[in-house]
Amino acid sequence: MATLSQTSEISKKTFVGGLIVVGLIFLLILTYRFGLTLKNMLFPAP
């Protein structure tokens, strides 16, 4: 059975890992949107 300290440590690591994953997904979405905007500025539709 895990102690309270071990459970707290695991919870903190899981939370930080989750924040990193959410941040990376957000960064990927922003990069994709920026790329689309830049493409449309450089090569507009005819």
C-alpha positions as CSV (number, residue, x, y, z in Angstrom):
1,M,0.0,0.0,0.0
2,A,1.4,3.4,-1.0
3,T,2.0,6.0,1.6
4,L,0.6,9.5,1.5
5,S,4.0,10.9,0.4
6,Q,4.3,8.4,-2.4
7,T,0.8,9.1,-3.6
8,S,1.4,12.9,-3.5
9,E,4.6,12.5,-5.5
10,I,2.9,10.4,-8.1
11,S,0.0,12.9,-8.3
12,K,2.4,15.8,-8.8
13,K,4.4,14.0,-11.5
14,T,1.2,13.0,-13.3
15,F,-0.2,16.6,-13.1
16,V,3.1,18.1,-14.5
17,G,3.2,15.5,-17.3
18,G,-0.4,16.2,-18.2
19,L,0.3,20.0,-18.3
20,I,3.3,19.3,-20.6
21,V,1.2,17.2,-23.0
22,V,-1.6,19.8,-23.1
23,G,1.0,22.6,-23.7
24,L,2.5,20.6,-26.5
25,I,-0.8,20.0,-28.2
26,F,-1.7,23.7,-27.8
27,L,1.7,24.6,-29.4
28,L,1.2,22.3,-32.3
29,I,-2.3,23.8,-33.0
30,L,-0.8,27.3,-32.8
31,T,2.0,26.4,-35.1
32,Y,-0.4,24.8,-37.6
33,R,-2.7,27.8,-37.6
34,F,0.3,30.2,-38.0
35,G,1.5,28.1,-41.0
36,L,-1.9,28.2,-42.7
37,T,-2.0,32.0,-42.2
38,L,1.5,32.5,-43.6
39,K,0.7,30.2,-46.6
40,N,-2.4,32.2,-47.4
41,M,-0.5,35.5,-47.1
42,L,2.3,34.3,-49.4
43,F,0.2,32.4,-51.8
44,P,-3.3,33.8,-51.9
45,A,-6.2,32.1,-53.7
46,P,-6.6,33.3,-57.3
